[in-house]
Amino acid sequence: MPGIESDHVEFDPMGSFKRGIIGSLSSTLSIEPDEFEVPPSPDLGDLALPVHAEAKRSGDTPDALSRRLADLVASAALDFVERVQPVGGYVNFFLKTESVADAVWSSISKLGEKYGENPSTPSRVIVEHTSANPVHPLHIGAARNAFFGDTLARLLRARHKTVTTHFY
C-alpha cells in the first residue's frame, strides 16, 4: 500500500490510513484509530478527526489546534493523503482514491474468501427491520426496508453468523 510500511492485511483497510495519519501526529497528539469519524458529507473529506476534547485539555482553541494538526499532516507528505483541511474543531482528510482502491483490492486479493470476515464481531446477530405501521397503508419505504433487512440477514448468514430477524 503506498506510503504505509506494512505487510499486514486487515478487514478494515482504512485502519492503515488512520495509523499512517496517527504516525504523522504522534509527536503532538496521542490518538487512537477509533477517534476518527466519517464526515457527514463527501465535501468534508473521507475521514475527520475531531479535536475538541484535546483542545480543551491543552487550553488551545479547537480551530487553532485543527489548523496546527492539518499543517503537520500536510508537511508529512503522506502518499495516500490528497489534502488536509481544518474546519473548526475538525481536521478533514481527503484520501487519494487510487490509494484507497489499492488498499481494498490488496485486502480482497490476499484474504480471498475470508475478506469481510471479522473475528471480533459476534457470531450471533439480531437484524430488526421493516417496522411497517399497521395503522397506515404500506408504501415503498416499508418495502425498501424489508429488502435491505433481508439482504443484510442473508449476507451475515453467508459469513457464518447465527442470524435472528425481528419485524416490528
LOTORVEX-269649 format. One record per residue (C-alpha): residue number from 1; z, x, y; chain; residue in one letter. Coordinates in pm, 1 decimal. Last residue first. Layout:
N
NUM  Z  X  Y  A  A
...
This chain:
168
168  1447.4  -4195.9  -485.4  A  Y
167  1245.6  -4010.8  -745.5  A  F
166  1406.9  -3729.9  -938.6  A  H
165  1229.8  -3466.6  -1142.6  A  T
164  1400.6  -3234.8  -1388.2  A  T
163  1248.1  -2895.1  -1453.6  A  V
162  1351.6  -2631.1  -1704.8  A  T
161  1162.9  -2327.4  -1580.6  A  K
160  912.3  -2143.6  -1797.5  A  H
159  671.4  -2049.0  -1515.5  A  R
158  430.0  -2321.8  -1629.1  A  A
157  724.2  -2560.6  -1588.6  A  R
156  757.8  -2449.5  -1225.9  A  L
155  388.0  -2510.7  -1165.0  A  L
154  409.8  -2856.8  -1322.8  A  R
153  711.4  -2952.0  -1108.3  A  A
152  533.1  -2831.1  -794.0  A  L
151  224.0  -3034.6  -882.0  A  T
150  433.3  -3348.6  -944.5  A  D
149  614.6  -3308.1  -613.9  A  G
148  298.4  -3241.8  -415.9  A  F
147  112.2  -3535.7  -572.7  A  F
146  407.2  -3771.9  -520.4  A  A
145  444.7  -3655.9  -161.3  A  N
144  76.2  -3723.6  -95.6  A  R
143  105.0  -4072.1  -244.7  A  A
142  400.1  -4150.6  -17.6  A  A
141  205.8  -4020.1  282.5  A  G
140  -100.0  -4230.0  188.1  A  I
139  93.8  -4554.4  226.9  A  H
138  312.8  -4779.5  13.3  A  L
137  423.1  -5108.0  170.9  A  P
136  773.5  -5120.6  314.5  A  H
135  1104.1  -5242.9  164.8  A  V
134  1076.7  -5018.4  -141.8  A  P
133  1071.2  -4701.7  74.7  A  N
132  887.7  -4439.1  -128.4  A  A
131  1101.8  -4131.1  -185.9  A  S
130  815.6  -3935.4  -347.6  A  T
129  1002.1  -3618.8  -440.1  A  H
128  1313.0  -3451.7  -572.7  A  E
127  1247.6  -3145.2  -786.2  A  V
126  1552.3  -3027.7  -982.2  A  I
125  1535.5  -2674.3  -1122.0  A  V
124  1688.2  -2497.0  -1421.0  A  R
123  1589.6  -2132.9  -1481.5  A  S
122  1748.3  -2024.8  -1155.8  A  P
121  1563.1  -1773.9  -940.0  A  T
120  1662.3  -1407.0  -963.8  A  S
119  1411.4  -1343.2  -1241.2  A  P
118  1122.0  -1414.2  -1006.0  A  N
117  797.1  -1495.9  -1172.5  A  E
116  502.3  -1530.9  -937.9  A  G
115  309.5  -1243.4  -1087.0  A  Y
114  417.9  -1209.5  -1452.2  A  K
113  68.7  -1299.1  -1568.5  A  E
112  -67.0  -980.4  -1414.1  A  G
111  210.8  -774.9  -1254.7  A  L
110  -2.1  -477.0  -1154.5  A  K
109  -308.6  -668.3  -1034.8  A  S
108  -111.9  -950.2  -868.5  A  I
107  113.2  -704.3  -685.4  A  S
106  -182.3  -491.6  -573.7  A  S
105  -367.4  -803.3  -458.9  A  W
104  -66.7  -915.9  -253.2  A  V
103  -19.2  -574.2  -94.5  A  A
102  -392.0  -527.9  -26.8  A  D
101  -414.7  -875.2  134.3  A  A
100  -115.0  -798.3  357.6  A  V
99  -263.6  -461.9  456.3  A  S
98  -603.6  -616.9  530.0  A  E
97  -445.9  -887.7  744.6  A  T
96  -277.7  -628.7  964.5  A  K
95  66.5  -761.6  1046.3  A  L
94  164.6  -917.3  1377.5  A  F
93  535.8  -862.2  1426.5  A  F
92  749.2  -1065.2  1665.1  A  N
91  1073.5  -919.3  1800.4  A  V
90  1293.7  -1207.7  1901.6  A  Y
89  1560.5  -1261.8  2168.0  A  G
88  1315.6  -1349.9  2440.0  A  G
87  970.2  -1264.0  2311.3  A  V
86  907.6  -901.2  2218.9  A  P
85  559.1  -847.5  2076.3  A  Q
84  461.4  -594.6  1813.5  A  V
83  103.6  -517.6  1716.3  A  R
82  -124.5  -454.0  1420.3  A  E
81  158.3  -345.1  1192.2  A  V
80  48.8  -223.3  847.6  A  F
79  -12.4  142.2  930.6  A  D
78  318.7  177.9  1115.8  A  L
77  272.7  352.6  1449.9  A  A
76  643.4  446.9  1488.0  A  A
75  594.8  414.5  1865.0  A  S
74  519.9  43.0  1825.0  A  A
73  835.3  -4.8  1617.3  A  V
72  1049.0  167.3  1880.9  A  L
71  883.4  -20.5  2168.6  A  D
70  945.6  -353.9  1994.6  A  A
69  1309.7  -253.3  1946.4  A  L
68  1352.5  -181.2  2318.9  A  R
67  1180.5  -505.9  2420.8  A  R
66  1394.9  -711.4  2176.6  A  S
65  1709.7  -543.0  2310.5  A  L
64  1622.7  -619.7  2672.6  A  A
63  1544.5  -985.8  2595.9  A  D
62  1855.1  -1035.1  2382.3  A  P
61  2074.0  -894.8  2663.5  A  T
60  2285.6  -593.5  2569.2  A  D
59  2659.4  -602.4  2502.6  A  G
58  2604.9  -438.5  2163.3  A  S
57  2763.9  -718.2  1961.0  A  R
56  2591.6  -990.8  2167.1  A  K
55  2258.4  -813.0  2138.7  A  A
54  2304.4  -784.3  1761.6  A  E
53  2370.0  -1158.9  1737.5  A  A
52  2065.0  -1248.2  1949.2  A  H
51  1825.4  -1007.2  1775.2  A  V
50  1599.6  -1247.4  1584.5  A  P
49  1334.1  -1058.8  1385.7  A  L
48  1003.5  -1238.2  1353.3  A  A
47  731.9  -1202.3  1091.6  A  L
46  366.4  -1308.1  1086.9  A  D
45  315.3  -1339.7  1460.6  A  G
44  404.6  -1579.6  1741.2  A  L
43  58.0  -1738.9  1762.2  A  D
42  97.0  -1814.7  1391.1  A  P
41  356.9  -2075.8  1496.3  A  S
40  710.8  -2148.5  1374.7  A  P
39  774.5  -1776.1  1318.8  A  P
38  866.1  -1670.7  964.3  A  V
37  1209.2  -1516.1  983.4  A  E
36  1350.6  -1170.6  921.3  A  F
35  1724.3  -1136.3  853.7  A  E
34  1660.9  -1144.7  476.5  A  D
33  1519.2  -791.6  488.8  A  P
32  1853.3  -648.0  609.4  A  E
31  1932.3  -495.1  946.7  A  I
30  2127.8  -195.7  1077.3  A  S
29  1991.7  -110.1  1419.2  A  L
28  1906.5  198.1  1619.5  A  T
27  1849.5  483.3  1374.2  A  S
26  1729.9  235.6  1110.6  A  S
25  1460.6  83.2  1333.6  A  L
24  1149.9  247.5  1183.7  A  S
23  1296.9  210.6  835.2  A  G
22  1362.2  -159.2  896.9  A  I
21  992.2  -205.5  975.4  A  I
20  895.2  -39.9  648.5  A  G
19  1157.2  -242.9  460.0  A  R
18  1011.9  -564.8  605.2  A  K
17  660.4  -462.1  506.7  A  F
16  772.9  -387.9  152.5  A  S
15  955.4  -721.8  132.5  A  G
14  632.7  -897.1  232.9  A  M
13  504.4  -811.2  -116.4  A  P
12  757.8  -1057.8  -260.4  A  D
11  737.6  -1050.6  -640.0  A  F
10  758.4  -675.1  -641.1  A  E
9  562.0  -367.4  -723.1  A  V
8  741.9  -38.9  -663.6  A  H
7  506.0  255.5  -630.5  A  D
6  644.0  321.3  -286.4  A  S
5  573.1  512.4  32.2  A  E
4  452.6  241.1  267.0  A  I
3  187.8  306.1  529.5  A  G
2  -98.4  156.1  333.6  A  P
1  0.0  0.0  0.0  A  M
